[in-house]
């Protein structure tokens, strides 16, 4: 494999991993209806989207493109979900 093909291959693996993680969190959400899992699923799918867009659009430096803002949004979703879960007023007995 050529270096560009190798990078594309591994980016596809990372995208698949993010997508699979999102599916797992969606499955947990369907069982519990806990908003925490739904937000995590959305965040991981957003990460998958950014990973796929970087390769598809041939972005040379992701930290200098608008795609980086999508990744930042995914991390903000994760932080918000964790804070919402830990700072929520409802506690199980």
N, C-alpha and C positions, 0 to 999 in steps of 0.2 A: 504494500500500500504506500501511496505517496503521502507526504506529511499533511497536505490539505485533506486528503481522504481520511486519514487517521483522525484528524481533529473533528471532521464531520461525523465519523462513526462514534467517537466518544461523546460528542454533543448529543447525538441521537440517544445514546444510552442514558445520559443524564436526563434528557427530556422524558424518556420512558419512565425513569425512576420517579421523577416528580409527578408524572401523571398517575402512576400506580399508587403513590402515597396519597394523592388526592382521592382516588377511588376508595382506598381503605378508610380514610376519614369520612367520606360520604357514607360508607356502610355503617360506621359507628354512629353517625348522625341519624340514620334511618332507624337504628335500634333505640337510641336514647332521646332523640329530638333536642339534644343539647347544642345550643348555638355555637359553642366552642369548637365542636368538630366540624360544623359547616364552614366556619370561618377558616379553619385550618385547611379544609379541602379547597376552598377558593384560593387561598394563598399559594398552595402547592401547584394548582393549575395555572396561576399567574406566573409562577416560577418556570413552569414547563413552557408557557407561551414565550417568555423572554428568551429562554434557551433556544427554542426553535427559531425565533425571529433573528437571533444573532447569526445563526448559520445561514438561514434563508436569504437574509438581506446582505450578507457578507460584510458585517460590521467589523472594522479592523480593531477598534478600541471601544468596548462596550461602555466603559466609564465616561466616555465623552459623547454618548449618544442619548437620545430620548428614551431608549429601551431601558436604560439604567433606572429611570424613574418608575417603570413598572416593577422592577425588582425591589426598589425601595418601598413601593406600595405594598408588596407582598410581605416584607418584613414588618411594616407598620401594622398590617392586619394581624400578624402573629403576635406582636407585642400587645396590641389592643385586646386580642382574645385572651391572652394570659392574664393581663391586668384585670380585665372584666371578670374573669373566673375567680381570681384571687381576692379582688376587692368587692365582689358582689355581696349584697346584704344577706342572701339566703345561705344558710349553713345546714348541712344534714346533721341530724342528731347522732 
